[in-house]
Amino acid sequence: MSQIETRLAELGLVLPDVAPPVAAYIPAVQHGDLVFTSGQLPFVAGALPATGKVGDGHGLVPAADAKEYARLAALNALAAIRAQIGSLDRVTRIVKVVGFVASDPSFSGQPGVINGASELLGEVFGDIGVHARSAVGVAVLPLDAPVEVELIVSFA
């Protein structure tokens, strides 16, 4: 087992299988010493744990739940990276995280939601997990997912 997978196990996490694309794209692309993931949804065993917009009202996905879904989406992105380069131990830096939050018009807590992904990467990779980031509110995401996360990583 790789050092990163051992660290994931210490955190009580297991990398999932790579989520199959929901349209005409591939999960990750390598270019030079970088891997770019496609946007990853928070699939668990092939299904979304929740759908809808994130916000504070009745019928909306609570921000705390969405933060956990961002964490799951980041795990799915790591699975796509591992499939591309063979081992997460080869990652030398998490360069950038881009997070999208399907937001109720009154919701402005996108950074807190995407912290789910950022905090996971810090817990798993330590200093090399510190990254640049965007957290964007959008009207709707594929399959009505509440969050979507993509990563750019460097590797050796």
QUICORRA-V870768 format. One record per residue. RES is the residue in three letters. D_LAST is the distance of its C-alpha to the last C-alpha in whole Angstrom. Layout:
RES;D_LAST  RES;D_LAST
This chain:
MET;18  SER;15  GLN;15  ILE;15  GLU;17  THR;19  ARG;19  LEU;20  ALA;23  GLU;24  LEU;25  GLY;27  LEU;24  VAL;23  LEU;21  PRO;23  ASP;23  VAL;21  ALA;24  PRO;26  PRO;26  VAL;30  ALA;30  ALA;29  TYR;25  ILE;22  PRO;20  ALA;16  VAL;15  GLN;12  HIS;12  GLY;10  ASP;7  LEU;9  VAL;11  PHE;15  THR;17  SER;21  GLY;23  GLN;23  LEU;27  PRO;27  PHE;28  VAL;29  ALA;30  GLY;31  ALA;33  LEU;33  PRO;34  ALA;36  THR;37  GLY;39  LYS;38  VAL;37  GLY;40  ASP;43  GLY;46  HIS;47  GLY;45  LEU;42  VAL;39  PRO;39  ALA;36  ALA;35  ASP;35  ALA;33  LYS;30  GLU;30  TYR;29  ALA;26  ARG;25  LEU;25  ALA;24  ALA;21  LEU;20  ASN;21  ALA;18  LEU;16  ALA;17  ALA;17  ILE;13  ARG;13  ALA;15  GLN;13  ILE;9  GLY;11  SER;10  LEU;10  ASP;9  ARG;5  VAL;7  THR;7  ARG;10  ILE;12  VAL;14  LYS;17  VAL;19  VAL;22  GLY;25  PHE;28  VAL;31  ALA;34  SER;37  ASP;41  PRO;42  SER;43  PHE;40  SER;37  GLY;35  GLN;32  PRO;30  GLY;31  VAL;30  ILE;27  ASN;26  GLY;26  ALA;23  SER;22  GLU;23  LEU;21  LEU;18  GLY;19  GLU;21  VAL;18  PHE;15  GLY;17  ASP;16  ILE;13  GLY;15  VAL;17  HIS;17  ALA;20  ARG;22  SER;25  ALA;27  VAL;30  GLY;33  VAL;34  ALA;37  VAL;36  LEU;33  PRO;32  LEU;35  ASP;36  ALA;33  PRO;33  VAL;30  GLU;26  VAL;23  GLU;20  LEU;16  ILE;14  VAL;10  SER;7  PHE;4  ALA;0
